[in-house]
Amino acid sequence: MKIIMFSVREDEKEAVKAWEERNNISVTTVGEDLSSANIDLVKGFDGLSIQQVTDLHDEAIYKKLADFKIKQISLRTAGYDVIDTEMAKKYKLTITNVPAYSPRSVAELVLTQTMRLIRHFPSLESHMAHGDFRWRGLVAREIHTLTIGIIGAGKIGSTSARLFHALGAEVIAYDPVRREELEAVLTYKESQKEVLEASDVVSLHVPIDLSTINLIDEEALNQMKPEAYLINAARGPVVDTEALINALEAGNLAGAALDTLTNEQGVFNQDLRKQELPDDLEKLMDRDNVLMTPHIGFYTTEAVRNMVDIGLNNTVEVLLNGKSENEVR
């Protein structure tokens, strides 16, 4: 069995080597994303693993994969919106993802962002950079006095809930699926609106699909308290960026922390010091009540190792059994 991996970073290579040794399976790594320009590299391999930042919506790619007798595409990420699922279905390609590489990696980032926001770090750091060390008016709140709203109480959302509950916060959540074991750390609400209206901090933990694009739009933002904060460490399109900027500019929201942004491809994890930034990103970064991070929620030693291991295990499962527990349906 031979597997080829695209979009392989230097920090993944040690985990790849360890997986090869444990499983006695050859893995060839490629630094670039899979594309029509390098698709021929796949010829002669049995399995394919990717971690795209660019979309795969070119039918010629799927046709060539089928011609090369490739049966699957294994994503080393939770999100799979880079894949054209209809094309994959047409060419009989099984798509797998890594739905839970390390819930704590994202949950701990959310906790960090919350602490920085409620202690007014963005404002303080902005003022201090210009020699202003005054703190009058920037009085903070303590976490145990807050109501934390979780939208999407799955693996990451529930881990976030446990962290906040351990620090004494009241945690409320909205999720269509209720898990009885979580009721020790959170209180389920009947609607998203209830969570938005009652929360001091709202943290988003939903997948991206047609039902969650612009889930947090102008109407949803208007349901939040003016003194509340929004955190998005899920997927960029879950938040209507223009509506968020308008809410911040109007003072209808105390601030936001964003680890992901709509149309972040080609921006995050890129060196753009000599280029103009997209207008919406520029507007957000210019604000001293916004925390921006370049989609690093996943980026811990544990999560990187898990993404490699689970992604490659998914590949082997499909090749040997024709299916995987992490198959995207």
C-alpha positions as CSV (number, residue, x, y, z in Angstrom):
1,M,0.0,0.0,0.0
2,K,1.3,3.4,-1.0
3,I,-0.2,6.7,0.2
4,I,0.5,10.2,-1.0
5,M,-0.1,13.3,1.2
6,F,-0.5,16.8,0.0
7,S,-0.2,20.1,1.8
8,V,2.3,18.6,4.3
9,R,3.9,21.1,6.6
10,E,7.3,20.6,8.3
11,D,5.6,20.2,11.7
12,E,3.6,17.2,10.4
13,K,6.6,15.3,9.1
14,E,7.7,13.8,12.4
15,A,4.1,12.5,13.0
16,V,4.0,11.1,9.4
17,K,7.3,9.2,9.9
18,A,6.1,7.8,13.2
19,W,2.9,6.6,11.6
20,E,4.8,4.9,8.8
21,E,7.0,3.0,11.2
22,R,4.0,1.8,13.3
23,N,2.0,0.7,10.3
24,N,4.8,-0.4,7.9
25,I,3.1,1.6,5.1
26,S,4.9,4.0,2.7
27,V,3.8,7.6,2.7
28,T,5.1,10.2,0.2
29,T,4.7,13.8,1.2
30,V,4.2,16.9,-1.0
31,G,4.2,20.4,0.3
32,E,1.8,21.9,-2.2
33,D,-2.0,21.7,-2.2
34,L,-3.5,19.2,-4.7
35,S,-4.3,20.9,-7.9
36,S,-4.7,20.4,-11.6
37,A,-1.0,21.3,-12.0
38,N,0.3,18.5,-9.8
39,I,-2.5,15.9,-10.1
40,D,-0.3,13.5,-12.1
41,L,1.8,13.0,-8.9
42,V,-1.1,10.8,-7.6
43,K,-0.6,8.2,-10.4
44,G,0.7,4.9,-9.0
45,F,-0.5,5.5,-5.4
46,D,-3.3,3.7,-3.6
47,G,-4.4,6.4,-1.1
48,L,-4.7,10.2,-1.0
49,S,-4.6,12.5,2.0
50,I,-4.9,16.3,1.8
51,Q,-5.2,19.4,4.0
52,Q,-6.3,22.0,1.4
53,V,-6.5,25.7,1.8
54,T,-7.6,26.0,-1.8
55,D,-10.9,24.7,-3.2
56,L,-11.1,21.5,-5.3
57,H,-14.0,22.3,-7.6
58,D,-12.3,21.3,-11.0
59,E,-14.0,18.3,-12.4
60,A,-10.8,17.3,-14.3
61,I,-9.2,16.6,-10.9
62,Y,-11.9,14.2,-9.8
63,K,-11.9,12.5,-13.2
64,K,-8.1,12.0,-13.1
65,L,-8.3,10.6,-9.6
66,A,-10.8,8.0,-10.8
67,D,-8.6,7.3,-13.8
68,F,-5.8,6.6,-11.4
69,K,-8.0,4.1,-9.5
70,I,-8.1,6.3,-6.4
71,K,-11.1,5.4,-4.3
72,Q,-10.9,8.0,-1.5
73,I,-9.8,11.5,-0.4
74,S,-8.8,11.8,3.3
75,L,-9.0,15.3,4.7
76,R,-6.8,15.9,7.7
77,T,-9.3,18.6,8.9
78,A,-12.8,18.7,10.3
79,G,-14.0,21.0,7.6
80,Y,-14.7,19.6,4.1
81,D,-16.0,22.6,2.3
82,V,-13.0,22.6,-0.1
83,I,-14.4,19.4,-1.6
84,D,-17.1,19.3,-4.3
85,T,-19.1,16.5,-2.8
86,E,-21.2,16.1,-5.9
87,M,-18.1,15.6,-8.0
88,A,-16.8,13.2,-5.4
89,K,-20.0,11.2,-5.5
90,K,-20.0,11.2,-9.4
91,Y,-16.6,9.7,-9.5
92,K,-17.2,7.3,-6.6
93,L,-14.7,8.9,-4.2
94,T,-15.2,8.3,-0.5
95,I,-14.5,11.5,1.5
96,T,-13.3,11.3,5.1
97,N,-12.4,14.0,7.6
98,V,-11.1,14.3,11.1
99,P,-14.1,15.4,13.1
100,A,-12.3,15.5,16.5
101,Y,-8.6,15.9,16.2
102,S,-8.3,17.6,19.7
103,P,-11.3,19.4,21.1
104,R,-9.2,20.9,23.8
105,S,-6.9,22.7,21.3
106,V,-9.8,24.9,20.1
107,A,-11.6,25.1,23.4
108,E,-8.4,26.4,25.1
109,L,-8.0,29.0,22.5
110,V,-11.6,30.1,23.1
111,L,-10.9,30.4,26.8
112,T,-7.8,32.4,26.1
113,Q,-9.6,34.7,23.8
114,T,-12.4,35.2,26.4
115,M,-9.9,36.1,29.1
116,R,-8.1,38.6,26.8
117,L,-11.4,40.2,25.8
118,I,-12.9,40.7,29.2
119,R,-9.6,42.1,30.5
120,H,-9.6,44.6,27.6
121,F,-6.2,43.4,26.3
122,P,-6.7,44.5,22.7
123,S,-7.4,48.1,23.9
124,L,-4.6,48.1,26.5
125,E,-2.0,46.8,24.1
126,S,-3.1,49.3,21.4
127,H,-2.8,52.2,23.8
128,M,0.5,51.0,25.3
129,A,2.0,50.6,21.8
130,H,1.6,54.4,21.5
131,G,2.9,55.2,25.0
132,D,-0.5,55.5,26.8
133,F,-0.4,53.3,29.9
134,R,-3.6,54.6,31.5
135,W,-6.3,52.0,32.4
136,R,-9.1,54.2,33.6
137,G,-12.5,53.0,32.4
138,L,-11.2,49.6,31.3
139,V,-12.5,47.7,34.4
140,A,-12.7,44.0,33.8
141,R,-15.1,41.2,34.8
142,E,-14.2,37.9,36.3
143,I,-15.2,34.7,34.5
144,H,-17.2,33.3,37.4
145,T,-19.6,36.3,37.0
146,L,-20.3,35.6,33.3
147,T,-22.9,33.7,31.4
148,I,-21.2,31.9,28.5
149,G,-23.3,30.9,25.6
150,I,-22.4,27.9,23.4
151,I,-23.9,27.6,20.0
152,G,-23.2,24.0,19.0
153,A,-22.5,21.7,22.0
154,G,-20.6,19.0,20.1
155,K,-17.1,17.8,20.9
156,I,-15.5,21.2,20.9
157,G,-18.4,23.1,22.2
158,S,-18.9,20.7,25.1
159,T,-15.2,20.8,25.9
160,S,-15.4,24.6,26.0
161,A,-18.4,24.3,28.3
162,R,-16.5,22.1,30.7
163,L,-13.6,24.6,30.9
164,F,-15.8,27.6,31.6
165,H,-17.9,25.6,34.1
166,A,-14.8,24.6,36.0
167,L,-14.0,28.3,36.4
168,G,-17.4,29.0,37.9
169,A,-19.2,30.5,34.9
170,E,-22.8,29.8,34.1
171,V,-22.9,28.0,30.8
172,I,-25.9,27.9,28.5
173,A,-26.2,26.2,25.1
174,Y,-28.3,25.7,22.1
175,D,-27.9,22.5,20.1
176,P,-30.5,20.4,18.2
177,V,-29.0,17.3,19.8
178,R,-29.1,17.2,23.6
179,R,-26.7,15.0,25.6
180,E,-27.8,14.2,29.1
181,E,-24.3,13.9,30.4
182,L,-23.6,17.5,29.6
183,E,-26.4,18.8,31.9
184,A,-23.9,18.8,34.8
185,V,-21.9,21.6,33.1
186,L,-24.4,23.5,31.0
187,T,-28.1,24.3,30.7
188,Y,-29.8,23.8,27.3
189,K,-32.0,26.5,25.9
190,E,-34.9,26.0,23.5
191,S,-33.5,28.4,20.9
192,Q,-30.4,30.1,19.7
193,K,-32.2,33.4,20.3
194,E,-32.4,32.6,24.1
195,V,-28.7,32.0,24.2
196,L,-27.8,35.2,22.3
197,E,-30.0,37.3,24.5
198,A,-28.7,36.0,27.8
199,S,-25.0,35.6,27.2
200,D,-22.1,37.8,28.1
201,V,-19.8,35.8,25.7
202,V,-21.2,33.8,22.8
203,S,-18.9,31.1,21.4
204,L,-19.7,29.4,18.1
205,H,-19.0,25.7,17.6
206,V,-21.1,24.6,14.6
207,P,-20.0,22.9,11.3
208,I,-20.3,24.7,8.0
209,D,-23.2,23.8,5.8
210,L,-26.1,25.5,4.1
211,S,-27.9,25.9,7.4
212,T,-25.0,27.6,9.2
213,I,-23.8,30.0,6.6
214,N,-24.4,33.5,8.0
215,L,-25.9,31.9,11.1
216,I,-24.8,35.0,13.0
217,D,-26.2,37.8,10.8
218,E,-27.6,41.3,11.5
219,E,-30.7,39.9,13.2
220,A,-28.7,37.5,15.4
221,L,-26.2,40.3,16.4
222,N,-29.1,42.6,17.3
223,Q,-30.3,39.9,19.8
224,M,-27.0,40.0,21.7
225,K,-26.3,42.4,24.6
226,P,-24.4,45.6,23.6
227,E,-21.8,44.7,26.3
228,A,-21.4,41.1,25.0
229,Y,-18.5,39.5,23.1
230,L,-18.7,37.1,20.1
231,I,-16.1,34.4,19.5
232,N,-15.8,32.5,16.3
233,A,-13.3,29.6,16.3
234,A,-15.6,27.5,14.0
235,R,-15.7,28.4,10.4
236,G,-15.6,31.9,8.8
237,P,-18.9,31.9,6.9
238,V,-20.8,31.1,10.0
239,V,-20.6,34.9,10.7
240,D,-21.8,37.6,8.3
241,T,-18.6,39.7,8.4
242,E,-20.2,42.9,7.1
243,A,-23.0,42.6,9.7
244,L,-20.3,42.1,12.4
245,I,-18.3,45.1,11.3
246,N,-21.4,47.2,11.3
247,A,-22.4,46.0,14.8
248,L,-18.9,46.8,16.2
249,E,-18.9,50.2,14.5
250,A,-22.3,51.1,15.9
251,G,-21.3,50.0,19.4
252,N,-23.9,47.3,19.5
253,L,-21.3,44.7,20.5
254,A,-18.4,45.1,23.0
255,G,-16.0,43.1,20.9
256,A,-15.1,39.9,19.1
257,A,-12.4,37.3,18.8
258,L,-12.1,35.6,15.4
259,D,-9.9,32.7,14.5
260,T,-11.5,32.3,11.1
261,L,-12.9,34.5,8.5
262,T,-14.9,34.2,5.3
263,N,-12.6,34.0,2.3
264,E,-9.5,33.5,4.5
265,Q,-7.9,31.3,1.9
266,G,-4.8,32.9,0.5
267,V,-4.6,35.2,3.6
268,F,-4.2,33.1,6.8
269,N,-0.8,31.4,7.1
270,Q,0.6,33.6,4.4
271,D,3.2,36.4,4.5
272,L,1.3,39.5,3.3
273,R,3.6,42.2,4.8
274,K,4.2,43.7,1.3
275,Q,0.6,43.4,0.2
276,E,-2.7,45.1,0.8
277,L,-5.0,43.2,3.1
278,P,-8.7,42.5,2.2
279,D,-10.9,45.4,3.2
280,D,-12.9,43.5,5.8
281,L,-9.8,42.1,7.5
282,E,-8.3,45.5,7.6
283,K,-11.4,47.0,9.2
284,L,-11.4,44.3,11.8
285,M,-7.7,44.5,12.6
286,D,-7.9,48.3,13.0
287,R,-10.3,48.0,15.9
288,D,-9.0,47.8,19.4
289,N,-11.9,45.6,20.6
290,V,-11.2,42.8,18.1
291,L,-8.8,39.9,18.5
292,M,-7.7,38.2,15.2
293,T,-5.8,35.0,15.0
294,P,-5.0,33.2,11.7
295,H,-6.9,30.0,12.1
296,I,-4.6,28.5,14.8
297,G,-7.2,26.8,17.0
298,F,-6.1,23.4,15.7
299,Y,-2.4,24.2,16.0
300,T,-1.1,22.3,19.0
301,T,1.3,19.4,19.1
302,E,-1.4,17.0,20.1
303,A,-3.8,18.1,17.5
304,V,-1.3,18.0,14.6
305,R,-0.3,14.4,15.6
306,N,-4.0,13.4,15.8
307,M,-4.8,15.0,12.4
308,V,-2.0,13.0,10.7
309,D,-2.8,9.7,12.5
310,I,-6.6,9.8,12.1
311,G,-6.3,11.1,8.5
312,L,-4.0,8.3,7.5
313,N,-6.0,5.7,9.5
314,N,-9.1,6.8,7.6
315,T,-7.3,6.2,4.3
316,V,-6.3,2.7,5.3
317,E,-9.8,1.9,6.5
318,V,-11.4,2.9,3.2
319,L,-8.7,1.0,1.2
320,L,-9.1,-2.2,3.2
321,N,-12.8,-2.1,4.1
322,G,-14.4,0.3,1.6
323,K,-15.7,2.5,4.4
324,S,-14.6,4.5,7.4
325,E,-16.3,5.7,10.6
326,N,-15.3,9.2,9.6
327,E,-16.8,9.1,6.2
328,V,-18.5,12.4,5.1
329,R,-22.0,11.7,4.0
